[in-house]
Amino acid sequence: MARLVFGMNLSLDGYVDHEAFAPDPELFRHWTAQVAGLTGSIYGRTLYEIMQYWDEDQPGWEADEHKFAAAWRRMRKWVVSTTLAEVGPNAVLIRGDVEGAIRKLKAEEPGEIDLGGPVLAAWAGERGLIDEYRLYYQPVVLGQGAPFFAGPPPELLVSAVDRIGAGTVRVTCVPV
């Protein structure tokens, strides 16, 4: 049975924004190892389209970027969307009974499945689908953007706190 995990980089004031700040090299390598170890990821359309950046090598990439891209390309992906007609390599489109599809993945797959995007996570959290939240706090204050908790925050219990690299604190929580 797979565990469904929602984890993203966020500012100290609780916002996610891939354009406002980037992970330091150690955190980037952490994310590469994380992606390489996943059973797969479930994305909403918006985050999936952002992540498709990794489908093709870009000029100027260094070794770390190539390693992350390779891990992302190998990883299975499920994309929740009512507007996309098709998805890229190693991806499956989920439509219709999204909750049933996610429950089936959790029941049939091993390991860990990542859930990508605050809006999809809010929806899944309201339905009790998320097993663990991982908040990767960065030392920045944005004052705006997409909130990590896009809906009513769930009642959580902190299960671990650790530091990754020079500037990231990861707070791991489980629903109560």
C-alpha angles and dihedrals in degrees: 000000000000125000116227112221130186114199133155142155111263140176123252089259093054107261131132119211121154091198098050098059139001133211118263116245094268093050090045090055088047090055090048091054090045093053092045091055098048126106084218147297134261113213137184115228097262097052092040090056090049091049093050084081085085094058093085130038113252128215112262097025116148128212094277093055091049091051093050092047091050091051092047093049092051094048119097114242134198116196122202109208141136093191106048116090094196142001133218133260119320091010135116125202116232117205135156113018098031094166091051091048092051093046089051092050090050091049097045105034127073128224126011131337118196120219113212127207135030097247094052089044092053090052093046093044092055087057095049094246099127116088098183140014121208116194112193103197117205122198095249134100115214104174090206145034136082111336118233087229101048093179136025106326114248122237104263140184119211109238100173143002122196141157124242116193124329099309113027131088115189117206113193117200137178127206114258 
